[in-house]
């Protein structure tokens, strides 16, 4: 009983801020004349780069774990994307909806929900591994996510051109070089970058709230249920198999499986708004997978503990 009460408290503390920010986004969209495209572009081009830079330069990593986690990220990305693509073909989704399905199945909410649940389940050591995963997957996951979102509407050439204009990749590369060279920015430069980055996640949640206000969520149909099931059940099962193959054991394995079972991430919503994709499908997947995780994550935690 204590476990359930404590987990409920973690959920409340993690989800209430999400609900609050999204609620503010809903009100802002209904009361103000806001351009969702422009706001999403601000999120992608202005706020996310400093967020990734700060995370990559601050996270504490163990060199022995980095290679394993990197391999895990690449394999789980490719595997879940292939599954999402196959599912979209089976149910005959159009191009933009196929892109959104791949993003919904592949991307998981490792920060807003993953961090507090990891801290609850595995204490500070679990949070450290969660931070390592988020740092390692920053480049491949976001690069792939933007590519998939753009391919829903653009040709391959135009997609590559759009990727080349993305500051996120250059910022991540600079952050990695700074880590390797042990370069530390002076505080007058670092503080504004950190402050700007801290606004990234709340701003994304506001954008998601505005998308919620502009669409009709509707009922959970069978096709959407399939997407949610692949994210909440297929993700952790894939993580279990891959960690066994790679040879990841112990606490790191448990954290990776737990994070792979998180609901669909919110960042792809702004990617789809900026570059193309079925935004409504993405928002519905985020909404229903977050609700569904109230059932699946306790089961995963029970099996891992």
C-alpha positions in Angstrom: 0.0 0.0 0.0 2.8 2.4 0.8 4.3 1.7 -2.6 1.1 2.7 -4.3 0.6 5.8 -2.2 4.2 6.9 -2.8 3.9 6.2 -6.6 0.6 8.2 -6.7 2.4 11.1 -5.0 5.2 10.9 -7.6 2.6 10.9 -10.4 0.8 13.9 -8.9 4.0 15.9 -8.6 5.1 15.0 -12.1 1.8 15.4 -13.9 0.3 18.4 -12.2 2.9 20.8 -13.7 2.3 19.2 -17.1 -1.4 19.7 -16.8 -0.9 23.3 -15.5 1.3 24.3 -18.4 -0.9 22.7 -21.0 -4.0 24.3 -19.4 -2.3 27.7 -19.7 -1.6 26.9 -23.3 -5.3 26.0 -23.9 -6.4 29.3 -22.3 -3.9 31.4 -24.2 -4.9 29.9 -27.5 -8.6 30.5 -26.8 -8.2 34.0 -25.5 -5.4 35.4 -27.7 -4.7 35.5 -31.4 -1.6 33.2 -31.4 0.2 31.7 -34.3 1.1 28.1 -33.4 3.5 27.7 -36.2 5.6 30.7 -35.1 5.6 29.6 -31.4 6.6 26.1 -32.3 9.5 27.5 -34.4 10.6 29.6 -31.4 10.6 26.4 -29.4 12.7 24.4 -31.9 15.1 27.1 -33.1 15.5 29.3 -30.0 14.8 27.3 -26.8 15.7 23.7 -27.4 19.3 24.3 -28.5 20.4 25.9 -25.1 18.4 23.2 -23.3 20.4 20.4 -25.0 23.7 22.4 -24.5 23.1 22.7 -20.8 22.2 19.1 -20.3 25.1 17.8 -22.3 27.7 20.0 -20.5 26.4 19.3 -17.0 25.4 15.6 -16.9 27.8 13.3 -15.0 28.8 10.3 -17.1 30.8 7.2 -16.6 32.8 6.3 -19.7 32.2 2.6 -19.2 28.4 3.1 -19.5 28.4 5.6 -22.4 29.1 3.1 -25.2 26.5 0.7 -23.9 23.9 3.3 -23.6 24.7 4.8 -27.0 24.4 1.3 -28.6 21.1 0.8 -26.7 19.7 4.2 -27.9 20.6 3.5 -31.6 19.1 0.0 -31.5 15.9 0.9 -29.7 15.5 3.9 -32.0 15.8 1.8 -35.1 13.7 -1.1 -33.8 10.8 1.0 -32.5 10.8 3.1 -35.6 10.7 0.0 -37.8 7.8 -1.3 -35.7 5.9 2.0 -36.0 6.5 2.1 -39.7 5.2 -1.5 -40.2 2.2 -0.8 -38.1 1.4 2.4 -40.1 1.6 0.3 -43.3 -0.6 -2.4 -41.9 -3.4 0.0 -41.0 -2.8 2.1 -44.2 -2.0 5.5 -42.7 -1.2 8.4 -45.1 2.2 10.0 -45.2 1.8 12.6 -42.4 0.0 10.2 -40.1 2.7 7.5 -40.8 5.4 10.0 -39.7 3.4 10.9 -36.6 2.9 7.2 -35.7 6.6 6.5 -36.0 7.3 9.5 -33.7 4.6 8.5 -31.2 6.0 4.9 -30.9 9.7 5.8 -30.9 9.9 8.9 -28.6 9.2 8.5 -24.9 8.8 11.1 -22.2 12.2 10.6 -20.4 12.4 14.0 -18.7 9.0 15.3 -17.5 7.8 11.9 -16.2 10.9 9.7 -16.6 13.1 11.7 -14.2 10.8 11.8 -11.2 9.7 8.2 -11.6 13.4 7.1 -11.9 14.2 9.1 -8.8 11.3 7.5 -6.9 12.1 4.0 -8.0 15.9 3.9 -7.9 16.9 7.1 -6.0 19.8 9.3 -7.0 21.6 6.5 -8.9 18.5 6.0 -11.0 18.2 9.7 -11.8 21.9 9.7 -12.8 21.4 6.9 -15.4 18.2 8.6 -16.6 20.2 11.8 -17.2 22.9 9.8 -19.1 20.2 8.3 -21.4 18.7 11.7 -22.2 22.1 13.2 -22.9 23.2 10.3 -25.1 20.0 10.1 -27.2 19.8 13.9 -27.7 21.5 13.9 -31.2 20.2 10.6 -32.8 16.7 10.9 -31.5 16.1 14.5 -32.2 17.8 14.3 -35.6 15.7 11.3 -36.5 12.6 12.9 -35.1 13.0 16.1 -37.2 13.8 14.0 -40.3 10.7 11.8 -39.9 8.4 14.8 -39.3 9.8 16.6 -42.3 9.6 13.5 -44.6 5.8 13.5 -43.9 5.5 16.6 -46.2 8.9 17.2 -47.9 11.1 15.4 -50.4 14.3 13.8 -49.3 16.4 16.7 -50.6 14.3 19.3 -48.9 14.3 17.3 -45.7 18.1 17.2 -45.7 18.2 21.0 -46.4 15.9 21.6 -43.4 18.1 19.4 -41.2 21.2 21.4 -42.2 19.5 24.6 -41.0 18.7 23.1 -37.5 20.9 24.8 -34.8 20.3 21.8 -32.4 22.8 19.6 -34.1 25.6 22.2 -34.2 24.9 23.1 -30.5 25.1 19.4 -29.5 28.4 19.0 -31.4 29.8 22.1 -29.7 28.7 20.8 -26.3 30.4 17.4 -26.9 33.6 19.1 -28.0 33.5 21.2 -24.9 33.2 18.1 -22.8 36.0 16.4 -24.5 38.3 19.4 -24.2 37.2 20.1 -20.6 36.2 23.7 -21.6 34.0 25.5 -19.1 32.1 28.7 -20.2 32.4 31.8 -17.9 29.3 32.4 -15.8 28.2 35.6 -17.7 27.9 33.5 -20.8 26.7 30.3 -19.2 23.9 31.7 -17.1 21.9 33.3 -20.0 22.2 30.0 -21.9 20.9 28.0 -18.9 18.1 30.4 -18.3 17.0 30.3 -21.9 17.2 26.5 -21.9 15.1 26.2 -18.7 12.2 27.9 -20.6 12.3 25.1 -23.3 10.2 22.4 -21.6 7.5 24.8 -20.2 7.3 26.5 -23.6 6.8 23.1 -25.4 4.0 22.2 -22.9 2.3 25.6 -23.7 2.5 24.7 -27.4 1.0 21.2 -26.7 -1.8 22.9 -24.8 -2.5 25.1 -27.7 -2.7 22.1 -30.0 -5.1 20.4 -27.5 -7.3 23.5 -27.7 -7.4 23.4 -31.5 -8.3 19.7 -32.0 -10.9 17.3 -30.8 -9.4 14.5 -28.8 -12.2 12.0 -29.5 -12.5 8.5 -28.4 -9.7 5.9 -28.2 -10.2 4.0 -31.5 -8.5 0.7 -32.3 -5.8 2.3 -34.5 -4.9 4.8 -31.8 -5.0 2.0 -29.2 -2.4 0.1 -31.3 -0.1 3.1 -31.2 -0.5 3.5 -27.5 0.1 -0.2 -26.9 3.2 -0.3 -29.0 4.6 2.7 -27.0 3.7 1.5 -23.4 4.1 -2.3 -23.9 6.3 -2.7 -26.9 8.9 -0.1 -25.7 9.8 -1.9 -22.4 9.8 -5.3 -24.0 12.1 -4.1 -26.7 14.4 -2.5 -24.1 14.4 -5.8 -22.1 15.5 -7.8 -25.2 18.1 -5.3 -26.3 19.7 -4.9 -22.8 20.0 -8.6 -22.6 21.7 -8.8 -26.0 24.0 -5.9 -25.3 24.9 -7.2 -21.9 23.5 -4.4 -19.8 22.6 -5.6 -16.3 21.7 -4.3 -12.8 20.4 -0.9 -12.1 21.3 0.5 -15.6 19.1 -2.2 -17.2 16.2 -1.4 -14.9 16.4 2.3 -15.6 16.5 1.8 -19.4 13.5 -0.6 -19.3 11.6 1.8 -17.1 12.2 4.8 -19.3 11.4 2.9 -22.5 7.9 2.3 -21.0 7.2 6.0 -20.6 4.3 7.6 -22.6 4.8 9.4 -25.9 7.1 12.5 -25.7 5.8 16.0 -26.3 8.7 17.5 -28.3 7.6 15.7 -31.6 4.4 17.7 -31.5 6.3 20.9 -32.2 8.5 19.1 -34.7 5.3 18.1 -36.6 3.9 21.6 -36.4 7.1 23.1 -37.8 8.1 20.5 -40.4 5.0 18.5 -41.2 3.1 15.5 -39.8 -0.3 14.8 -38.3 -0.3 17.0 -35.2 -3.7 15.7 -34.1 -2.6 12.1 -34.1 0.5 13.0 -32.1 -1.4 15.0 -29.5 -3.9 12.1 -29.1 -1.1 9.6 -28.7 0.5 11.8 -26.0 -2.8 12.2 -24.2 -3.9 8.6 -24.2 -0.4 7.1 -23.6 0.0 9.4 -20.6 -3.3 8.1 -19.2 -2.5 4.5 -20.0 0.9 4.8 -18.3 -1.0 5.2 -15.0 -1.7 1.4 -15.4 1.4 0.1 -17.2 4.2 1.9 -15.2 3.2 0.6 -11.8 3.3 -2.9 -13.3 6.7 -2.3 -14.8 8.0 -0.9 -11.5 6.6 -3.9 -9.6 8.4 -6.3 -12.0 11.7 -4.4 -11.8 11.8 -4.0 -8.0 
